[in-house]
Amino acid sequence: MGSSFTRILFATDVHGSDPVWRKFIRGADRYKANILIIGGDITGKNVVAVTENPDGSYSAEFQDQKHFLKNKEDLNRFEDKVRTTGTYMYTGSAKEMAELAVDKARAERIFSELVLQRLKEWVDFADKNATTPLYVNAGNDDEQGVDEVLGASKKIVQPEDKVIKIDSRHEMISGGFANITPWHCPRDLTEEEIARRLEKKIQLLDDPRSAIFNLHCPPINSGLDTCPKLDTSVTPPRPFMNAGGVILFGAGSTAVRAAIEKYQPMLGLHGHIHESKNVAKIGKTVCINPGSEYGEGVLRGALVNIEDSGYKSYQFVAG
């Protein structure tokens, strides 16, 4: 690759944010990276409903504020703001919005259509602008339909069920699943199933010790998985509190940690817990979670340098 080491730009949990995706794709040039990897959770979580009023104006509630938009120009500016946060927008009459409020199945279909349409736009952007190998994995939040959209790309490789040759020395396996969350996301799995899938993937590697484990869910109690402990008896779940404030705990996977401890790969790339940006060592394995600030349109990433002999260095970046 024209240098003595391979530089990876790794990011995760971009959750539908347009500027974060564009910055990531262009990050190969900005950071002189040889390879781009996204570790999962590429799609957004919410839709803002915009009501079209009879006089041609629009109204919406977004981020706990009411917005009144005079015309389509205002609407377009509003949509840019919405897309920056990773949120989707759907416009309809007051009558249609009332119908959608009770027709949950139709509302879910519309959400899925919005998710996949934006992802198709992102694939098109990547196909036109990516200049290096590009690996984009789905995460536990991502519906199954994203795999087909990613698979249609000319530049993106979806690595979930593949052993990827990162360079002449190092292979990578990937897993977008996570242990069971309070939201029961599309790719949440039991720890037993995670362990089974990991073992199957690892057996395909020539040498696990020189490999990268690109696993969306971090290992439990690693410092890469620290987040508020939630009371799931209420809807929506809310943090447990004590006299010291919010109770924190390790939400990562026991199966992921066990696999890392057993096989000691060169590098673990993780995400899932947005607020737990950190680097940790489990035995000889360097594990990294760059965190996520997708809602602010900020790309959080990690530049990781590897050489034939193994892991060399890392640097957190933001932009």
C-alpha positions as CSV (number, residue, x, y, z in Angstrom):
1,M,0.0,0.0,0.0
2,G,3.0,2.3,-0.4
3,S,3.8,2.5,3.3
4,S,5.3,0.3,6.0
5,F,1.9,0.0,7.8
6,T,-1.8,-0.2,7.0
7,R,-3.9,2.7,8.4
8,I,-7.6,2.0,9.2
9,L,-10.2,4.6,9.8
10,F,-12.8,3.0,12.0
11,A,-16.1,4.5,13.0
12,T,-19.4,3.1,14.2
13,D,-23.0,4.1,15.2
14,V,-23.5,6.7,12.5
15,H,-27.3,6.2,12.9
16,G,-28.5,8.0,9.8
17,S,-26.6,11.3,10.1
18,D,-25.9,12.6,6.6
19,P,-22.8,14.7,7.5
20,V,-21.3,11.9,9.5
21,W,-21.5,9.5,6.6
22,R,-20.0,12.1,4.1
23,K,-17.2,12.9,6.5
24,F,-16.5,9.2,6.9
25,I,-16.3,8.4,3.2
26,R,-14.1,11.4,2.6
27,G,-12.0,10.5,5.7
28,A,-9.7,8.3,3.6
29,D,-8.2,11.3,2.0
30,R,-8.4,13.6,5.1
31,Y,-6.6,11.0,7.3
32,K,-4.6,9.2,4.7
33,A,-6.3,6.0,5.6
34,N,-5.8,2.8,3.5
35,I,-9.1,1.2,4.6
36,L,-12.5,2.4,5.9
37,I,-14.5,0.3,8.3
38,I,-17.9,1.0,9.9
39,G,-18.8,-1.4,12.7
40,G,-22.6,-1.2,12.7
41,D,-25.7,0.8,13.5
42,I,-25.8,2.8,10.3
43,T,-29.5,3.6,10.2
44,G,-31.5,6.2,12.2
45,K,-34.0,5.6,15.0
46,N,-36.8,8.2,14.6
47,V,-39.1,10.0,12.3
48,V,-40.4,13.5,12.6
49,A,-43.9,14.0,11.3
50,V,-44.5,17.2,9.4
51,T,-48.1,18.3,8.8
52,E,-48.9,20.1,5.6
53,N,-51.4,22.8,6.4
54,P,-54.2,24.0,4.0
55,D,-52.5,27.4,3.5
56,G,-49.2,25.7,2.2
57,S,-47.4,26.1,5.5
58,Y,-46.0,23.2,7.6
59,S,-45.8,22.4,11.3
60,A,-43.8,19.9,13.2
61,E,-42.5,19.0,16.6
62,F,-38.8,18.2,16.8
63,Q,-36.4,18.0,19.7
64,D,-39.2,19.1,22.1
65,Q,-39.8,22.3,20.1
66,K,-42.6,23.3,17.8
67,H,-41.6,24.4,14.4
68,F,-43.8,26.5,12.0
69,L,-42.5,26.6,8.4
70,K,-43.9,29.1,6.0
71,N,-43.1,27.4,2.7
72,K,-41.2,24.7,1.0
73,E,-37.9,26.6,1.2
74,D,-38.3,26.6,5.0
75,L,-39.2,22.9,4.8
76,N,-36.1,22.1,2.9
77,R,-33.9,23.9,5.5
78,F,-35.7,22.1,8.3
79,E,-35.1,18.8,6.6
80,D,-31.4,19.5,6.4
81,K,-31.3,20.0,10.2
82,V,-33.4,16.8,10.7
83,R,-31.1,14.7,8.5
84,T,-28.0,16.0,10.4
85,T,-29.3,14.4,13.6
86,G,-30.0,11.1,11.8
87,T,-33.7,11.6,12.0
88,Y,-36.1,10.9,9.1
89,M,-38.9,13.2,7.9
90,Y,-42.3,12.4,6.7
91,T,-44.8,15.0,5.3
92,G,-48.6,14.5,5.1
93,S,-51.9,16.1,5.8
94,A,-53.4,16.4,9.2
95,K,-55.9,13.6,8.2
96,E,-53.0,11.3,7.2
97,M,-51.1,12.0,10.4
98,A,-54.2,11.1,12.5
99,E,-54.6,7.9,10.6
100,L,-50.9,6.9,11.0
101,A,-51.2,7.5,14.8
102,V,-53.5,4.5,15.0
103,D,-52.3,2.4,12.0
104,K,-49.0,1.2,13.5
105,A,-48.3,-1.3,10.8
106,R,-48.5,1.3,8.1
107,A,-46.3,3.7,10.2
108,E,-43.7,1.0,10.5
109,R,-43.7,0.4,6.7
110,I,-43.2,4.1,6.1
111,F,-40.3,4.1,8.6
112,S,-38.7,1.2,6.8
113,E,-39.0,2.9,3.4
114,L,-37.4,6.1,4.7
115,V,-34.6,4.1,6.3
116,L,-33.8,2.2,3.1
117,Q,-34.2,5.2,0.9
118,R,-31.6,7.2,2.8
119,L,-29.3,4.2,2.8
120,K,-29.6,3.9,-1.0
121,E,-28.6,7.6,-1.2
122,W,-25.6,6.8,1.0
123,V,-24.6,3.9,-1.1
124,D,-24.7,6.1,-4.2
125,F,-22.5,8.7,-2.5
126,A,-20.0,6.0,-1.5
127,D,-20.0,4.5,-5.0
128,K,-19.1,7.9,-6.4
129,N,-16.7,9.1,-3.8
130,A,-15.0,6.1,-2.0
131,T,-11.3,5.8,-3.0
132,T,-10.2,2.9,-0.7
133,P,-11.5,-0.5,0.3
134,L,-14.8,0.2,2.3
135,Y,-16.4,-2.2,4.7
136,V,-19.7,-1.4,6.2
137,N,-21.4,-3.7,8.7
138,A,-24.9,-3.6,10.0
139,G,-25.5,-3.4,13.7
140,N,-28.1,-4.7,16.2
141,D,-30.3,-1.7,15.5
142,D,-30.4,-2.2,11.7
143,E,-33.3,-4.0,10.1
144,Q,-32.5,-7.0,7.8
145,G,-33.3,-5.0,4.7
146,V,-30.1,-3.0,4.9
147,D,-28.1,-6.0,3.9
148,E,-29.6,-6.1,0.4
149,V,-29.1,-2.3,-0.1
150,L,-25.4,-2.6,1.0
151,G,-25.0,-5.7,-1.2
152,A,-26.0,-3.7,-4.3
153,S,-23.1,-1.3,-3.9
154,K,-20.2,-1.2,-6.3
155,K,-17.7,-0.1,-3.6
156,I,-19.1,-1.2,-0.2
157,V,-18.4,-4.7,1.1
158,Q,-20.7,-6.0,3.8
159,P,-18.3,-8.2,5.9
160,E,-20.7,-10.0,8.3
161,D,-20.4,-13.5,6.8
162,K,-16.9,-13.1,5.2
163,V,-13.3,-13.4,6.2
164,I,-11.8,-10.2,4.9
165,K,-8.1,-9.9,4.0
166,I,-7.3,-6.5,5.4
167,D,-3.7,-6.7,4.0
168,S,-1.2,-9.5,3.2
169,R,-0.9,-10.5,6.9
170,H,-4.2,-9.7,8.6
171,E,-7.7,-11.1,8.4
172,M,-10.9,-9.7,9.8
173,I,-14.2,-11.2,11.0
174,S,-17.2,-9.2,11.7
175,G,-20.4,-9.4,13.8
176,G,-23.1,-6.8,13.9
177,F,-25.2,-8.5,16.6
178,A,-25.4,-7.6,20.3
179,N,-26.5,-9.2,23.5
180,I,-30.2,-8.6,24.4
181,T,-31.0,-4.9,24.9
182,P,-34.0,-3.3,26.6
183,W,-35.3,-2.4,23.1
184,H,-35.1,-5.9,21.7
185,C,-33.5,-4.7,18.5
186,P,-33.5,-6.7,15.2
187,R,-30.1,-8.2,15.7
188,D,-30.1,-8.8,19.5
189,L,-29.1,-12.3,20.3
190,T,-28.6,-14.4,23.4
191,E,-25.1,-14.8,24.7
192,E,-25.2,-18.5,23.8
193,E,-26.0,-17.7,20.2
194,I,-23.3,-15.0,20.0
195,A,-20.8,-17.5,21.3
196,R,-21.9,-20.1,18.7
197,R,-21.6,-17.6,15.8
198,L,-18.3,-16.3,17.0
199,E,-16.8,-19.7,17.2
200,K,-18.0,-20.5,13.7
201,K,-16.4,-17.3,12.4
202,I,-13.1,-17.8,14.3
203,Q,-12.7,-21.3,12.9
204,L,-12.4,-19.8,9.4
205,L,-9.4,-17.7,10.3
206,D,-5.8,-18.8,9.4
207,D,-4.4,-17.3,12.5
208,P,-6.8,-15.7,15.1
209,R,-3.9,-14.0,16.9
210,S,-3.1,-11.8,13.9
211,A,-6.7,-11.1,13.1
212,I,-9.1,-8.2,13.7
213,F,-12.4,-8.9,15.5
214,N,-14.8,-6.3,14.2
215,L,-17.6,-6.9,16.7
216,H,-20.3,-4.3,17.2
217,C,-20.9,-5.2,20.8
218,P,-17.9,-4.6,23.1
219,P,-16.7,-7.1,25.6
220,I,-18.4,-6.8,29.0
221,N,-16.7,-4.8,31.8
222,S,-14.0,-3.6,29.5
223,G,-14.4,0.1,29.9
224,L,-15.8,0.2,26.3
225,D,-19.3,-0.7,27.5
226,T,-20.1,1.6,30.4
227,C,-23.6,3.1,30.3
228,P,-26.6,3.9,32.6
229,K,-28.3,0.8,34.0
230,L,-32.0,1.0,32.9
231,D,-35.2,0.2,34.6
232,T,-37.1,-1.8,31.9
233,S,-40.3,-2.1,34.0
234,V,-41.3,1.3,32.6
235,T,-41.8,2.6,29.1
236,P,-39.6,4.1,27.9
237,P,-36.9,2.6,30.1
238,R,-35.2,5.1,32.5
239,P,-31.9,5.1,34.4
240,F,-31.7,3.7,37.9
241,M,-30.6,6.3,40.4
242,N,-29.0,6.3,43.8
243,A,-27.6,9.0,46.1
244,G,-24.6,9.4,43.8
245,G,-26.6,9.9,40.7
246,V,-27.1,7.6,37.7
247,I,-26.1,4.0,38.3
248,L,-23.6,2.8,35.6
249,F,-22.7,-0.7,34.6
250,G,-21.0,-2.7,31.9
251,A,-23.5,-3.6,29.1
252,G,-21.2,-5.5,26.9
253,S,-21.2,-9.2,25.9
254,T,-19.8,-12.0,28.0
255,A,-19.5,-14.1,24.8
256,V,-17.4,-11.4,23.1
257,R,-15.1,-11.1,26.1
258,A,-14.7,-14.9,26.3
259,A,-13.8,-15.1,22.6
260,I,-11.2,-12.4,23.0
261,E,-9.7,-13.9,26.1
262,K,-9.5,-17.3,24.5
263,Y,-8.1,-16.4,21.0
264,Q,-6.2,-13.1,21.8
265,P,-6.7,-11.4,18.4
266,M,-4.5,-8.6,17.5
267,L,-7.3,-6.0,17.6
268,G,-10.9,-5.6,18.6
269,L,-13.0,-2.9,17.0
270,H,-16.3,-2.2,18.8
271,G,-19.1,0.3,19.2
272,H,-22.7,0.0,20.4
273,I,-22.2,2.1,23.6
274,H,-22.0,5.6,22.3
275,E,-20.8,7.3,25.5
276,S,-18.1,4.8,26.2
277,K,-15.2,6.0,24.0
278,N,-12.2,4.2,25.3
279,V,-9.3,1.9,24.5
280,A,-8.5,-1.2,26.7
281,K,-6.3,-4.3,26.7
282,I,-7.7,-7.7,27.3
283,G,-4.6,-9.9,27.6
284,K,-2.6,-9.0,24.5
285,T,-5.6,-7.7,22.5
286,V,-6.1,-4.0,22.0
287,C,-9.8,-3.2,22.0
288,I,-11.1,0.2,20.8
289,N,-14.5,2.0,20.9
290,P,-14.4,5.4,19.3
291,G,-17.8,6.4,20.6
292,S,-20.5,8.3,18.7
293,E,-21.8,11.8,18.5
294,Y,-23.9,11.3,15.4
295,G,-26.8,13.5,16.7
296,E,-24.5,16.5,16.5
297,G,-23.3,15.6,13.1
298,V,-19.8,14.8,14.5
299,L,-17.7,12.0,13.1
300,R,-16.0,10.1,15.9
301,G,-13.4,7.7,14.7
302,A,-10.2,5.9,15.5
303,L,-7.2,5.8,13.2
304,V,-5.5,2.4,13.8
305,N,-2.1,1.6,12.3
306,I,-1.1,-2.0,11.9
307,E,2.0,-3.6,10.5
308,D,3.1,-7.1,9.6
309,S,4.2,-7.8,13.2
310,G,0.8,-6.6,14.6
311,Y,-0.9,-3.6,16.1
312,K,1.2,-0.4,16.0
313,S,-0.8,2.6,17.3
314,Y,-4.1,4.4,17.5
315,Q,-5.4,7.9,17.6
316,F,-9.0,9.1,18.3
317,V,-10.2,11.7,15.8
318,A,-13.3,13.9,15.5
319,G,-14.6,16.2,12.9
